[in-house]
Amino acid sequence: MIDIKWIREQPDLVKQRLASRHGGDDAQIDAVLQLDEQRRHALKQVEDLKALRNKVSKEIGALMGQKKLPEADAKKAETRTLGDQIAVLDKTAADAEAARDAILLRLPNPPHASVPGGSSAADNPEVKHWGAKPEFAFTPKSHVALCESLKLVDFARGAKLSGSGFLLYTHWGARLERALIQFLLDLHTAQHGYTEVAPPHIVSRDCMVGVGQFPKFEDQAYAVREGADDSTLGRLYLLPTAEAPVANIHREEILPHTQLPINYCAYSPCFRAEAGAAGVGTRGMIRVHQFDKVELVKIVRQEEGYAELEKLLADAEKVLQLLGLHYRVVLLCTGDMGFASAKTYDIEVWAPGQNAYLEVSSCSNTDEFQARRMNLRYKDAQGVNQFPHLLNGSGTALARLFVALIETYQQADGSVLLPEPLHKYVGTERITA
């Protein structure tokens, strides 16, 4: 959530930053300021009326002491009238605050000043790349053909079980998926210093609001109903990413600054209802409703947020470097950023069978935006409560890593030769039919 003090003090700057996203959200700032002023004006009137009521109450005591009962009764009537006026103004202030906050919850995070301008993914600058595109002495197959010939994924039966956009991993495919998850968790905990957590796969509405999924993207989530009780529908949701529960672990807490930075990593399946909006009906693993991911979350001091973003990016890049996969890193422009992000790098891995780059990680600093939404604070060295920066990144996401891996390491005989770091996890060096 955007700091209301910043909006009050620098409304034109906030409008400018929001306008750079090209979503029209800057038009809401005047309404926010108007409602905020209504709230503040009502609260000021409440304070004045309460002061007057206190004064009248003291006068009642004096009149009662003087046995001037009629005058005291008149003053009592006056305090009741003042009380009624205060109640009306309290409601006015509360209604204005609720309306103001309803708008604020739907406003995206203003981009950081270092984010380049642009209106779409076409404007995202490439900031680095690693390795080279693999070359083949044969025409490389797509992951769909490889999965079918090697019996790694049964697309037809996955769709039979749950509909389009759901995968049934089989035999070596299931082992490879599990191996990649274990490899990622071991890497980030043993070498990168993250603490592993295993969160619930169902989260509350408050958690979804905290990370910025709700209210704007509520129509893209899978809501849970408890049994046949319709009244429970919408209390809990399947998580779209482990970020939702993990970033909220310390919600509504005040942490000592000495406890920061906090680095968490977590595996979870991820559920995305919006995947059906485009292309999920086609066969393959590129865009699905359920996929596995190892998520990285950092909670850091304000002054360390953007340096920690570079570290987070390096941790995610290390995955692809160890696996020998060519990739590039792009810096998302203002018009292509996620709702909660202040600055985001995307890591895109090369998939030869697709002849395209596939996003496997987004590494973002949300600045204070998420912390304000979940009321997470820390006490700095001077004893002042501050909102930390919350960072998140995929470390990395499957099934696209799975796709790039088997397409990159496919052999002329139709087998897949696995990179060395995965041998001990999968239990073989080569997958054959």
C-alpha positions as CSV (number, residue, x, y, z in Angstrom):
1,M,0.0,0.0,0.0
2,I,1.3,3.5,-0.8
3,D,2.1,5.6,2.2
4,I,-0.7,8.1,2.6
5,K,1.8,10.7,4.0
6,W,3.7,10.5,0.8
7,I,0.5,11.1,-1.2
8,R,-0.4,14.1,1.0
9,E,3.1,15.6,0.7
10,Q,4.0,14.9,-2.9
11,P,0.8,14.1,-4.8
12,D,2.2,15.2,-8.2
13,L,5.2,12.8,-7.8
14,V,3.0,9.9,-6.8
15,K,0.8,10.6,-9.9
16,Q,3.8,10.8,-12.1
17,R,5.2,7.4,-10.9
18,L,1.8,5.7,-11.2
19,A,1.2,7.2,-14.6
20,S,4.5,5.6,-15.8
21,R,2.8,2.2,-15.4
22,H,0.2,3.2,-18.1
23,G,-2.7,1.8,-16.1
24,G,-4.6,4.9,-15.4
25,D,-4.2,4.6,-11.7
26,D,-2.8,8.1,-11.3
27,A,-6.4,9.3,-11.8
28,Q,-7.4,7.9,-8.4
29,I,-5.0,10.1,-6.4
30,D,-7.4,13.1,-6.2
31,A,-10.2,10.8,-4.9
32,V,-7.8,9.5,-2.3
33,L,-6.8,13.0,-1.2
34,Q,-10.5,14.1,-1.0
35,L,-11.5,11.2,1.1
36,D,-8.4,11.6,3.3
37,E,-9.3,15.3,3.9
38,Q,-12.9,14.3,4.7
39,R,-11.6,11.9,7.3
40,R,-9.2,14.3,8.8
41,H,-11.8,17.1,8.9
42,A,-14.3,14.9,10.7
43,L,-11.7,13.7,13.2
44,K,-10.8,17.4,13.9
45,Q,-14.4,18.2,14.6
46,V,-14.6,15.1,16.8
47,E,-11.7,16.4,18.9
48,D,-13.3,19.8,19.2
49,L,-16.6,18.4,20.3
50,K,-15.0,16.0,22.8
51,A,-13.1,19.0,24.3
52,L,-16.4,20.9,24.5
53,R,-18.2,17.9,26.1
54,N,-15.5,17.6,28.7
55,K,-15.8,21.2,29.5
56,V,-19.6,20.9,29.8
57,S,-19.2,17.8,32.0
58,K,-17.1,19.8,34.4
59,E,-19.7,22.5,34.5
60,I,-22.4,19.8,35.3
61,G,-20.3,18.8,38.3
62,A,-20.1,22.4,39.6
63,L,-23.8,23.0,39.1
64,M,-24.7,19.8,40.9
65,G,-22.5,20.9,43.8
66,Q,-24.4,24.2,43.9
67,K,-27.7,22.3,43.8
68,K,-28.6,24.0,40.6
69,L,-30.4,20.9,39.2
70,P,-32.4,22.5,36.3
71,E,-29.2,24.1,34.9
72,A,-27.4,20.8,35.4
73,D,-30.1,18.8,33.6
74,A,-29.8,21.3,30.7
75,K,-26.1,20.7,30.5
76,K,-26.7,17.0,30.6
77,A,-29.0,17.3,27.6
78,E,-26.2,19.3,25.9
79,T,-23.7,16.5,26.4
80,R,-26.1,14.0,25.0
81,T,-26.5,16.1,21.9
82,L,-22.7,16.5,21.6
83,G,-22.4,12.7,22.0
84,D,-24.8,12.2,19.1
85,Q,-22.9,14.6,16.9
86,I,-19.6,12.9,17.8
87,A,-21.1,9.5,16.8
88,V,-22.2,10.9,13.4
89,L,-18.8,12.4,12.8
90,D,-17.0,9.2,13.9
91,K,-19.0,7.3,11.3
92,T,-18.2,9.9,8.7
93,A,-14.5,9.6,9.5
94,A,-14.7,5.7,9.5
95,D,-16.6,5.7,6.2
96,A,-14.2,8.1,4.5
97,E,-11.2,6.0,5.8
98,A,-12.7,2.8,4.5
99,A,-13.4,4.3,1.1
100,R,-9.9,5.8,0.9
101,D,-8.3,2.5,1.9
102,A,-10.4,0.6,-0.6
103,I,-8.9,2.7,-3.3
104,L,-5.4,2.4,-1.9
105,L,-5.6,-1.4,-1.8
106,R,-6.2,-1.3,-5.6
107,L,-3.4,1.1,-6.4
108,P,-0.1,-0.6,-7.6
109,N,3.3,0.1,-6.2
110,P,4.9,3.2,-7.8
111,P,8.0,2.1,-9.7
112,H,11.4,2.9,-8.2
113,A,13.2,5.8,-9.8
114,S,15.8,3.4,-11.4
115,V,13.1,1.5,-13.4
116,P,13.2,2.4,-17.1
117,G,10.1,3.8,-18.7
118,G,8.1,1.7,-21.2
119,S,4.6,0.5,-21.9
120,S,5.1,-3.3,-22.6
121,A,7.5,-6.2,-22.5
122,A,9.0,-5.0,-25.8
123,D,10.5,-2.1,-23.9
124,N,12.3,-4.2,-21.3
125,P,16.1,-3.8,-21.6
126,E,18.3,-6.9,-21.5
127,V,20.9,-6.3,-18.7
128,K,23.0,-9.4,-19.0
129,H,23.1,-12.9,-20.5
130,W,25.0,-16.1,-19.6
131,G,26.3,-18.9,-21.8
132,A,25.4,-19.5,-25.4
133,K,22.4,-21.0,-27.2
134,P,23.1,-24.8,-27.7
135,E,23.8,-26.0,-31.2
136,F,22.5,-29.2,-32.6
137,A,23.5,-31.4,-35.5
138,F,19.8,-32.4,-35.8
139,T,16.5,-30.7,-35.5
140,P,15.7,-30.4,-31.8
141,K,12.4,-31.7,-30.6
142,S,9.9,-29.8,-28.5
143,H,9.4,-30.8,-24.9
144,V,6.0,-32.3,-25.8
145,A,7.6,-34.8,-28.3
146,L,10.3,-35.6,-25.8
147,C,7.8,-36.1,-22.9
148,E,5.7,-38.4,-25.0
149,S,8.6,-40.5,-26.5
150,L,10.3,-40.8,-23.1
151,K,7.0,-41.1,-21.2
152,L,7.9,-38.2,-18.8
153,V,4.5,-36.6,-18.8
154,D,1.1,-38.0,-19.7
155,F,-0.7,-35.0,-21.0
156,A,-3.9,-36.8,-22.0
157,R,-4.4,-38.5,-18.7
158,G,-3.5,-35.3,-16.8
159,A,-6.3,-33.6,-18.6
160,K,-8.6,-36.5,-17.9
161,L,-8.0,-36.2,-14.2
162,S,-8.3,-32.5,-13.8
163,G,-8.9,-30.8,-17.1
164,S,-6.6,-28.9,-19.4
165,G,-3.7,-27.2,-17.9
166,F,-2.9,-29.9,-15.4
167,L,0.0,-32.4,-15.7
168,L,0.6,-36.0,-14.9
169,Y,4.3,-36.6,-14.5
170,T,5.3,-40.3,-14.9
171,H,8.3,-42.5,-14.2
172,W,11.6,-40.5,-15.0
173,G,9.5,-37.4,-15.5
174,A,8.2,-37.6,-11.9
175,R,11.7,-38.4,-10.6
176,L,13.2,-35.4,-12.5
177,E,10.6,-33.0,-11.2
178,R,11.2,-34.2,-7.6
179,A,15.0,-34.1,-8.2
180,L,14.8,-30.5,-9.4
181,I,12.9,-29.4,-6.3
182,Q,15.4,-31.1,-4.0
183,F,18.3,-29.7,-5.9
184,L,16.9,-26.1,-5.7
185,L,16.2,-26.4,-1.9
186,D,19.6,-27.8,-1.2
187,L,21.3,-25.1,-3.2
188,H,19.6,-22.2,-1.6
189,T,19.8,-23.5,2.0
190,A,23.4,-25.0,1.9
191,Q,25.1,-22.4,-0.4
192,H,23.0,-19.3,-0.3
193,G,22.0,-19.2,3.4
194,Y,18.2,-19.4,3.2
195,T,16.2,-21.0,5.9
196,E,13.8,-23.6,4.5
197,V,10.2,-23.4,5.5
198,A,7.2,-25.6,4.5
199,P,4.1,-23.4,4.4
200,P,0.5,-24.4,4.2
201,H,-0.8,-24.7,0.6
202,I,-4.0,-22.9,1.5
203,V,-3.9,-19.3,2.7
204,S,-6.2,-16.8,4.2
205,R,-7.6,-13.7,2.4
206,D,-5.5,-11.5,4.6
207,C,-2.3,-13.2,3.3
208,M,-3.5,-12.6,-0.3
209,V,-4.2,-9.0,0.5
210,G,-0.8,-8.7,2.2
211,V,1.2,-9.6,-0.8
212,G,-1.0,-7.6,-3.2
213,Q,-2.9,-10.5,-4.9
214,F,-6.2,-9.2,-3.5
215,P,-8.4,-7.4,-4.1
216,K,-7.3,-6.6,-7.6
217,F,-6.7,-10.2,-8.8
218,E,-9.3,-12.0,-6.8
219,D,-11.0,-13.3,-9.9
220,Q,-7.8,-15.1,-10.9
221,A,-7.6,-17.3,-7.7
222,Y,-8.9,-20.7,-6.7
223,A,-11.2,-20.2,-3.7
224,V,-11.7,-23.1,-1.3
225,R,-15.0,-24.3,0.2
226,E,-15.1,-26.4,3.3
227,G,-17.2,-29.4,2.5
228,A,-20.7,-28.4,1.5
229,D,-20.7,-25.2,3.5
230,D,-21.1,-22.4,1.0
231,S,-20.6,-19.8,3.7
232,T,-16.9,-20.8,3.9
233,L,-16.2,-20.1,0.2
234,G,-13.7,-17.3,-0.1
235,R,-12.2,-17.6,3.4
236,L,-9.2,-19.6,2.1
237,Y,-7.5,-19.9,-1.2
238,L,-5.0,-22.2,-2.9
239,L,-1.8,-20.4,-3.0
240,P,-0.7,-18.8,-6.3
241,T,2.9,-18.9,-5.1
242,A,4.7,-19.7,-1.8
243,E,5.3,-15.9,-1.5
244,A,1.7,-15.6,-0.2
245,P,2.2,-17.5,3.0
246,V,6.0,-17.0,3.4
247,A,6.1,-13.2,3.1
248,N,3.3,-13.1,5.7
249,I,5.0,-15.2,8.3
250,H,5.8,-12.1,10.4
251,R,2.7,-10.1,9.5
252,E,1.6,-7.7,12.3
253,E,4.9,-8.2,14.1
254,I,7.6,-5.7,15.1
255,L,11.0,-7.3,14.6
256,P,14.3,-6.2,16.1
257,H,16.6,-4.8,13.5
258,T,19.2,-7.3,14.6
259,Q,17.0,-10.1,13.3
260,L,17.2,-8.7,9.7
261,P,17.8,-9.7,7.1
262,I,15.6,-12.8,7.1
263,N,16.0,-15.1,4.2
264,Y,13.4,-17.9,3.6
265,C,13.0,-20.5,0.9
266,A,10.1,-22.7,0.3
267,Y,8.8,-25.3,-2.1
268,S,5.1,-25.4,-3.0
269,P,2.8,-26.3,-5.8
270,C,1.3,-23.1,-7.3
271,F,-2.2,-22.7,-8.5
272,R,-3.1,-20.1,-11.1
273,A,-6.7,-20.0,-12.4
274,E,-5.8,-17.2,-14.9
275,A,-3.6,-19.6,-16.8
276,G,-6.7,-20.5,-18.8
277,A,-7.0,-17.0,-20.2
278,A,-4.7,-17.6,-23.1
279,G,-3.1,-20.7,-24.6
280,V,-3.6,-23.2,-21.7
281,G,-5.8,-25.3,-23.9
282,T,-2.8,-26.1,-26.1
283,R,-0.7,-29.2,-25.3
284,G,2.5,-28.7,-23.3
285,M,3.9,-27.4,-20.1
286,I,4.5,-23.7,-20.8
287,R,1.3,-22.4,-19.3
288,V,-0.5,-24.5,-16.8
289,H,-2.9,-24.1,-13.9
290,Q,-0.7,-26.0,-11.4
291,F,3.1,-26.0,-11.3
292,D,5.9,-26.5,-8.8
293,K,8.2,-23.7,-7.6
294,V,10.9,-23.0,-5.0
295,E,10.3,-19.4,-3.8
296,L,12.8,-17.1,-2.2
297,V,11.7,-14.4,0.2
298,K,13.8,-11.7,1.9
299,I,12.8,-9.3,4.7
300,V,15.5,-6.6,5.0
301,R,16.2,-3.2,6.4
302,Q,15.1,-0.3,4.2
303,E,18.6,0.9,3.3
304,E,19.6,-2.6,2.2
305,G,16.6,-3.4,-0.1
306,Y,18.1,-2.8,-3.5
307,A,21.5,-4.3,-2.7
308,E,19.6,-7.4,-1.5
309,L,17.7,-7.4,-4.8
310,E,21.0,-7.9,-6.6
311,K,21.9,-10.7,-4.3
312,L,18.5,-12.4,-4.8
313,L,19.0,-12.2,-8.5
314,A,22.4,-13.8,-8.3
315,D,21.0,-16.6,-6.2
316,A,18.3,-17.4,-8.8
317,E,20.9,-17.1,-11.7
318,K,23.1,-19.6,-10.0
319,V,20.5,-22.3,-10.6
320,L,20.8,-22.0,-14.3
321,Q,24.5,-21.6,-14.3
322,L,25.0,-24.9,-12.4
323,L,22.6,-26.6,-14.8
324,G,24.5,-25.1,-17.8
325,L,21.4,-23.5,-19.3
326,H,21.7,-20.3,-21.4
327,Y,19.6,-17.4,-20.1
328,R,19.2,-13.7,-20.2
329,V,18.2,-11.2,-17.6
330,V,15.8,-8.3,-18.4
331,L,14.8,-5.4,-16.3
332,L,11.1,-4.9,-16.4
333,C,10.0,-1.4,-17.6
334,T,7.4,0.6,-15.8
335,G,4.6,-0.7,-18.0
336,D,5.4,-4.4,-17.6
337,M,5.9,-4.7,-13.8
338,G,3.8,-6.7,-11.4
339,F,1.3,-5.0,-9.2
340,A,3.3,-5.1,-5.9
341,S,6.7,-4.6,-7.4
342,A,8.9,-1.5,-7.2
343,K,11.6,-3.0,-9.3
344,T,11.8,-6.4,-11.0
345,Y,14.3,-8.5,-12.9
346,D,13.1,-11.4,-15.0
347,I,15.3,-14.4,-15.8
348,E,14.5,-16.0,-19.1
349,V,16.0,-19.4,-20.0
350,W,16.5,-20.5,-23.6
351,A,14.3,-23.4,-24.7
352,P,15.6,-24.8,-28.1
353,G,12.5,-26.7,-28.9
354,Q,10.5,-23.6,-28.5
355,N,13.1,-21.4,-30.2
356,A,12.2,-18.9,-27.5
357,Y,13.2,-17.6,-24.0
358,L,10.9,-18.7,-21.2
359,E,10.6,-16.8,-17.9
360,V,11.6,-19.0,-15.0
361,S,12.1,-16.3,-12.3
362,S,11.0,-12.9,-11.4
363,C,13.1,-11.2,-8.7
364,S,11.4,-8.2,-7.2
365,N,11.8,-5.6,-4.4
366,T,8.3,-4.5,-3.2
367,D,10.0,-1.8,-1.1
368,E,7.6,-0.9,1.8
369,F,4.5,-1.8,-0.2
370,Q,3.8,-5.3,1.1
371,A,5.0,-4.6,4.6
372,R,2.5,-1.7,4.9
373,R,-0.4,-4.0,3.7
374,M,0.5,-6.6,6.3
375,N,1.6,-4.2,9.0
376,L,5.0,-5.8,9.4
377,R,7.6,-3.5,11.0
378,Y,11.0,-3.5,12.6
379,K,12.5,-1.4,15.3
380,D,15.7,0.4,13.9
381,A,18.9,1.1,15.9
382,Q,17.3,4.3,17.2
383,G,14.2,2.5,18.4
384,V,12.0,3.9,15.7
385,N,9.4,1.6,14.0
386,Q,10.1,1.2,10.3
387,F,8.6,-0.8,7.5
388,P,11.1,-3.3,6.0
389,H,11.6,-4.0,2.3
390,L,10.1,-7.3,1.3
391,L,11.7,-9.1,-1.7
392,N,10.6,-12.2,-3.5
393,G,12.0,-14.3,-6.4
394,S,11.5,-17.7,-8.0
395,G,14.4,-19.8,-7.3
396,T,13.2,-21.2,-9.8
397,A,9.9,-22.1,-11.2
398,L,9.0,-25.4,-12.8
399,A,7.6,-26.6,-15.3
400,R,9.5,-24.2,-17.6
401,L,12.8,-25.1,-16.1
402,F,11.9,-28.8,-16.8
403,V,11.1,-27.8,-20.4
404,A,14.4,-25.9,-21.0
405,L,16.4,-28.7,-19.4
406,I,15.1,-31.6,-21.5
407,E,15.1,-29.5,-24.7
408,T,18.7,-28.3,-24.1
409,Y,20.1,-31.7,-23.2
410,Q,18.3,-33.8,-25.8
411,Q,20.4,-36.1,-27.9
412,A,20.2,-37.3,-31.5
413,D,19.0,-40.7,-30.4
414,G,16.1,-39.2,-28.5
415,S,17.5,-39.6,-25.0
416,V,18.2,-36.8,-22.6
417,L,21.6,-36.4,-21.0
418,L,21.3,-34.8,-17.6
419,P,23.8,-32.2,-16.2
420,E,26.1,-33.5,-13.5
421,P,24.5,-31.7,-10.5
422,L,21.3,-33.7,-11.0
423,H,22.8,-37.2,-11.3
424,K,22.7,-38.0,-7.6
425,Y,19.1,-36.6,-7.3
426,V,17.6,-38.4,-10.3
427,G,19.7,-41.6,-10.0
428,T,20.8,-41.7,-13.6
429,E,23.0,-39.7,-16.0
430,R,20.7,-40.3,-19.0
431,I,17.0,-40.7,-19.5
432,T,16.1,-43.1,-22.3
433,A,12.9,-44.6,-23.5
